């Protein structure tokens, strides 16, 4: 069996959802398991709801916009079943209940933002049934079992594999539709990290020993750069697992960083295909060797550079660095690039609206802390002489670091 993952762009409107049905029809003889992301920019909209709730502002106008967007799609798909519409309405009703009960930001985030995937999967399932497909809708929260690390939940692989194994008796005859990005503890909803639907697909595939995973996107495959930034970007025909894993580590958004490991461990190939033109070859990520890969250029925005300076003019030593790393661990913050001098230690992290201010506050108890926000981290992997010179001499560079194969520069935009 195969696992398909359809991203937000591939279900962004009624026409896109109809296109999903067309693609699925080509594989009707071997029913796939389908993992679906939230429709369009719904995740961003629900994130706004969480932020408004945290600020104790009115969430209803934004919530109504989300509901109207989904209602319009339902009308265009000809979905009018009253019972189904009531089930969708209940999802929106639950958002208001969550806001009134949960004060912890990250926990509230997971309960609200997860609604995007629940809505999209319910709509896709109902439409496919309407079109005559044999489908089953399942709740991913009952199959991907996690701990309570909200927004970055860790998968309990033993419990998850045991739960997912039960799906084997359904797959030979029915398409299974489920949600990406979300999991559950048995009592509450969790999420696997932003853009985590790819990871969900990998989890289901690894536990079912799938033939392959295909991620359907609005690009022709894995590219050497974001074509919206660099129009000359090329499509990779194939990539080794390790190369793809490193790309995601540096921030390449085409695949979620946690996706590769379970697939590589199980020897399951990952395909990235274009949903607008399924006939294109796309990219296959598998166990292979590719010589002389061209430079891969990744832009990672919304970065924060934090510098910790010792206050007594002593040098930065192992004990002080240990204290910094311990604080980072306690605040669940990952470093993207780091650099030290005699009396300071600097590191770049993704800026999180709650976590980073709290991290800076904690570090300030021991160090003199400086920070810059609104930065972009540019990584050039497999650089050549031309790209090395081009990116390290860019205006606004405030940090530069290079190794034998990778150049990273942090720039003010």
C-alpha positions, 0 to 999 in steps of 0.5 A: 500500500501507499501513503499520500500526503496532500498539503494545504495548497492542494486542498486550498479550494473546491477546484483543488479538492476536485483535483485530489479526487482525480489523482486518487481515482488513478490509484483506486485499484490499490487504496492509499492512506491519505494524510491531509493538511489544513485547507489553504492558510487555515493554520495561519488563521487559527494561529491568529485566533490563539494569539487574540485569545492570549491577548484577551481580544475578541476571536469571533470575527476571525473565527467567522472568517475561517468558517465562511471560507470553509462554507464557501468551499462546501457550497462549491462542492455541492455538500449540503448534508445537514448532519455533516454541516452540524458536525463541522459547526461543532468543531468551531463551537469547540474553539470557543470552549477551549479559549474559555478553559485553557490558559497555557498558550502552547496547550491552547494552541494545539487544541485550536490549530488542530481544527484545521486538519480535522475540518479539511479531512472531514470535507475531503472524506465527505466529498470523496464519498459523494463521488462514489469512493469507498473511504473511511475517515479516522481520527489521527489522535487515536493512532499517533500517540504522543507525550504532552510536549505541546506544539512539538509532541514526541511520538510514543512509537510502541503505542503508535505502531500498535494502534496503526497496525489495526488499519491493515484490515481496512486498507485492502478495500477502502481508502483511509483519510486522516489528518496530518500534524496532529496526535493525541495523548488519550486525553488531549490533542497535541501537534507534531510541529509546524508543517508536521503533516509530512511527518504524520505521513512518514509515521503511518508509512513506517508503522504499516511498512508502506511501499512508498510515501508521496507528498503532493505539492505545488512545486515540481519536486524538491528544488535547489532553492525556493523558485519564488526567490530564485527563479533559476532553481532546478529540480532534483531527480533523486536525493539520498536520505542523508542529503534530504535530512540535512536540507530539512535541518537547515530549513528547506520547507519542502519537507518537514525535518522529522520526515526522513528518519522513520522512512530511511530506517524502514527503507521506504522511498519518499516521492515529492510530486506536483499535484497540478501536473501529476505526470511530472517525474518529481523527486524521489528520496531513497537510498542512493548516491548522487555525485556533484549535487548543485548548490542548495540554497535555503532561506529561513526567516524570522530568526533571532540572534542572541548573544550571551556575554560574561559579566566579569571579563572572564572567558567563556568556558565549558561551565558557562556554555553548559549553563546556556545549553541547559537553559535552552533545553529547559525552554525547548529551543533549538539552535540553528547556528552558533558561534563563540568569541573569548567573552561571548557566545552567540546563537541563532534560533527561530523566534517564538512569540512566547518562548524566546522572550522567556529564554532571554529573561532566564539567560539574563540572570547569569549573562549580559544578553543582547539580541536582534530579531527579524533576521534571515538565515541563509544556508548554502549547501554544496556551495561552489566558488560563485555562490560562496562569494555571492552570499558571504558578501551580501549587505547586512551580514551580521554572522558568517560561518562556513565548513567544507560544504556549507556556508551560513550567513545571518542577515538583516533584511 
